[in-house]
Amino acid sequence: MKAFDVAFGHPRGKVGELGGRVMAKLNAKVEAHAVDVLAPTAAETVLVLGPGPGVGLRLVGERAAKAIGVDPSQVMLDEARKRCADLIAEGRVELHEGAAARTGRQPGSVDAVVSVNNLQLWDNRAAAFHELARVLKPGGRLVVTVHRLVLDVSEYDLIKEAEAAGFTDARTSLQQHGGVLPPTVQLLAHVPA
Ligand SMILES: C[S@@+](CC[C@H](N)C(=O)[O-])C[C@H]1O[C@@H](n2cnc3c(N)ncnc32)[C@H](O)[C@@H]1O
């Protein structure tokens, strides 16, 4: 659906800005849950994939040494920059253009990766999982959360795909967030220490 994609999938123009405002409200609980599960510490560098309007990016920036947001949408990068302006000024948040399969990060440079509601948009999941395994430090962790209704792969296959890219301890769980929010599937995995 084109309008949906312009608002939420690959946000652009005024519709994308509006989509960003909607996502910032509707997905706030899901973002907060993923960041709580990730539990970034004050010494860690965290890659936040597809941060959209930057709600989860901000939460990570408040807890970690550095939060690096990577998103292909200029509209979302602008929204996230506004939302995290104080943390950017303090050097705790960075934003870059990129995508799951091309994060632009150095090998073994981040302690953890969190991705909320963008797995369904990865052009090539195998390439994306390899890229995330590449940029994680040994023992680094991955948290991927996605609304179940947009997930176009079984949880079993998702685990197998993560393992094929070098992740270990891969497992999934289902979360209910209450209200109108649909359930989410969460994938947790590590790269070997
Ligand atoms: C549905 S929004 C989710 C935004 C935010 N994480 C949330 O839950 O509200 C999807 C975001 O993923 C970004 N995106 C699109 N394709 C992507 C890709 N291949 N890799 C990473 N992010 C992507 C979009 O630009 C957008 O900001």
Ligand as a Chemical Component Dictionary entry (heavy atoms), coordinates in Angstrom:
data_LIG
# 
_chem_comp.id                   LIG 
_chem_comp.type                 NON-POLYMER 
_chem_comp.pdbx_formal_charge   0 
_chem_comp.three_letter_code    LIG 
# 
loop_
_chem_comp_atom.comp_id 
_chem_comp_atom.atom_id 
_chem_comp_atom.alt_atom_id 
_chem_comp_atom.type_symbol 
_chem_comp_atom.charge 
_chem_comp_atom.model_Cartn_x 
_chem_comp_atom.model_Cartn_y 
_chem_comp_atom.model_Cartn_z 
_chem_comp_atom.pdbx_ordinal 
LIG C1  C1  C 0  7.588  1.772  10.822 1  
LIG S1  S1  S 1  8.949  2.890  11.041 2  
LIG C2  C2  C 0  9.441  2.493  12.720 3  
LIG C3  C3  C 0  10.115 3.639  13.392 4  
LIG C4  C4  C 0  10.337 3.436  14.909 5  
LIG N1  N1  N 0  11.355 2.471  15.185 6  
LIG C5  C5  C 0  9.054  3.053  15.579 7  
LIG O1  O1  O 0  8.852  1.898  15.961 8  
LIG O2  O2  O -1 8.200  3.931  15.704 9  
LIG C6  C6  C 0  10.192 2.152  10.065 10 
LIG C7  C7  C 0  11.510 2.898  10.064 11 
LIG O3  O3  O 0  12.489 2.057  9.453  12 
LIG C8  C8  C 0  13.182 2.784  8.468  13 
LIG N2  N2  N 0  13.645 1.843  7.432  14 
LIG C9  C9  C 0  13.129 1.603  6.195  15 
LIG N3  N3  N 0  13.862 0.673  5.554  16 
LIG C10 C10 C 0  14.854 0.307  6.406  17 
LIG C11 C11 C 0  15.950 -0.599 6.320  18 
LIG N4  N4  N 0  16.143 -1.347 5.212  19 
LIG N5  N5  N 0  16.775 -0.692 7.362  20 
LIG C12 C12 C 0  16.576 0.032  8.495  21 
LIG N6  N6  N 0  15.571 0.913  8.634  22 
LIG C13 C13 C 0  14.716 1.057  7.600  23 
LIG C14 C14 C 0  12.184 3.826  7.974  24 
LIG O4  O4  O 0  12.826 4.910  7.367  25 
LIG C15 C15 C 0  11.468 4.183  9.254  26 
LIG O5  O5  O 0  12.127 5.205  9.948  27 
# 
loop_
_chem_comp_bond.comp_id 
_chem_comp_bond.atom_id_1 
_chem_comp_bond.atom_id_2 
_chem_comp_bond.value_order 
_chem_comp_bond.pdbx_ordinal 
LIG C1  S1  SING 1  
LIG S1  C2  SING 2  
LIG S1  C6  SING 3  
LIG C2  C3  SING 4  
LIG C3  C4  SING 5  
LIG C4  N1  SING 6  
LIG C4  C5  SING 7  
LIG C5  O1  DOUB 8  
LIG C5  O2  SING 9  
LIG C6  C7  SING 10 
LIG C7  O3  SING 11 
LIG C7  C15 SING 12 
LIG O3  C8  SING 13 
LIG C8  N2  SING 14 
LIG C8  C14 SING 15 
LIG N2  C9  SING 16 
LIG N2  C13 SING 17 
LIG C9  N3  DOUB 18 
LIG N3  C10 SING 19 
LIG C10 C11 SING 20 
LIG C10 C13 DOUB 21 
LIG C11 N4  SING 22 
LIG C11 N5  DOUB 23 
LIG N5  C12 SING 24 
LIG C12 N6  DOUB 25 
LIG N6  C13 SING 26 
LIG C14 O4  SING 27 
LIG C14 C15 SING 28 
LIG C15 O5  SING 29 
# 
